[in-house]
């Protein structure tokens, strides 16, 4: 184990632990088994996450805590405590605190490159496993039906069944065939893949071309509108840079993806889904699709709640009521949810630091402003279509974005000479 830019470079047994940590967090925070099938109670999830991150305490003397990140963490922790006292909702606030703590710990002990390595490999593994399970669900559903049953009536389809392959789920007898992988729905898997794809570009490694091809294919099988749009933005960034990832590679990946989509008849289906979701808005008709209306409600009602309580938010109890009663249980805009839950003092820093982290990543690419704007827009879209408020990955990004804040924004001070003239300009530390 070695120190790397203020964080830990994991080797040996600690490398194995890093993979267990990242996979465990994905399983408890993203999996269909844990969230939808509800095989794991909330308090077990909290205890499991705390156990997963606790070994990092053994390394606390080997890292240097960033002052800005530390201040932000304790500030958020205090807000959650006050929110808990106000609401009386201990369990939800505890889970929120736990995932934020996990995100903070990872940002402290993992350098961005180290996190990219471990997270990227875990997601690549999950993506590769998901593809044959998805294919068998379509081609040989009888085989998937022999796996343990997790749920029936998936996506409001009476005959649809969800079966567990542990690292992925197989959905049979469904009218719509989409790849969920390990996640609670295709859109969630899509986000994991998009993040891994962007990290593969920021921190390229050996066999990066094959990695990108597999991730692109997996993204296509999710049939996620958001995912395909974000993937397109990432590929655009790759084209704009052309150093670590050659332009020819991107062209080959895109060609293979389109050929596969055409061969399996997915291309027409993808286009149909993409345009049907936007049809109501483009045509200006009075009637919107259910999906479109849900997306709009996920923005309108949480933001309305934020306007009612702009400083401290409405709290968990009222937020859950809004989600169920007005958003049909799908308040999927993370930015709006941050603001509604605990107001501007919580939501604004989370939003700004998330965007700052994306911006810092783009600076590594040395890309132009137009492409940068597209990627920032894509990153906003990614958090606008799923509720990731209790996902540690998001807070890893937030805390990476808060690093170096004090060094950057604390004003310079001047040492004054005896005669009153400035002698030397230094930055306060």
C-alpha positions, 0 to 999 in steps of 0.5 A: 500500500502506498500514498498517492496524492494525499490518498491511499493506493490500494495493493495486496489484501487492501486491493481486495478490500477496495473491490469488496467495498465498492461492490458492497455499496453498489449492492446495498444501494443499487440492487433490485434485491435490496431496494425493490424486493426488500430482502434487506431491512433498512437498518441492516443496510445501514449496519452493512454500509458502516461495516464496509467502510469501518476498515478505512479507519485503520488508515486514518493516519496515512491520509491528509484530510482536506479542510474544505471537504471536512467542513462540508461533511460536518456541516451536512451532518449537523443539518441531518441531525437538525432535520432528524430532530425536526421530523422525528424520522430517524431511520431515513435520516440515518440512512442518508447520513450513512451513505454521505459518510461512505461517500466522504470516506471514499473521497478521503482514502481514494484518489480520483484515479484509484476510485476510477480504477476500482469502480470502473472494474466493478461496473465492467464486471457487472455489465459483462455479467448482465449481457448473457442474463439479458440475452437468456431472458429474451431467448431462453426465458424458461432457463431464467425461470428456474432461478430464484423468484424475486418479484412478480408483476414487474413494471405493472405487468401482471405476467412479468417475473424477476429472477435473481442471478445475484450479480444481475436480474433476469426479467421474463414474460415482459412486454418490454425487454430492457437490461437492468443488470444488478440495479433496481431498473434499467435507468439505474444501470444506465447511470452506473455504466455512464459514470464508468464510461466517463471514468474510462476516458478520464483515466484510460488503462490497458484494453480501454477500447474493449472496455468502452465497447462492452460498456456501450453495448450494455448501455444500449441494452438498457434502452434508457433515453437518458443513458443514450444521450449521456453516452453520446455526450461522452463519445463526443468528448472522446472525439474532441480530445483524441489523445488517449482514445483515438478517433478511429476507436470511437468510430469503430465502437459507434459502428459496432453498437449501431450494427448490433442494435440493427441486427437485434431489431433494437434500433427502431425500438430505441428510436420509438422510445426516445421520440415517444417520450418527447412527443407530448412536449414537441407536439404541444398536445394537451395529453402527455405520456405517463413517463413525460408527466412523471418527469415533469411532476418530479421537478414541479412538486419538489421545487414547489416545496422548496419555494415554501421552505427555501432555507431549511426545506420541508423535511423527510416526512413531508417530502415522502408525502409529496413523493407518494401523493403528487409524484406517483412515487417517482420523484426522480430529480435528485437536484430538486429533491436535495432542495426540497428535503433540506433547502438551499443550505443543503441543496445548493452546496451539493449541486455546486460541488457536484458540478465543480467535480464534473468541471475539474474532470473536464479540465483533464480533457483539455476540451473546448467550451462547447463540448464541456457545456454538453458534458455538464448538461449531460451530467445534470440530465443524469441526476435529473432522471433518477433519485440518487439522493441516498447513493454514496457514489453521488456524494463521492463526486460531491466531496471530490468537488469540494476538495481544494476549496479553502486554498482556492477561495480563502482570500490572500493576505498581505504582510505589512512592513513597518512603514505600512507598505505591502511587503509580500503577498501570500495565500492564507492556509 
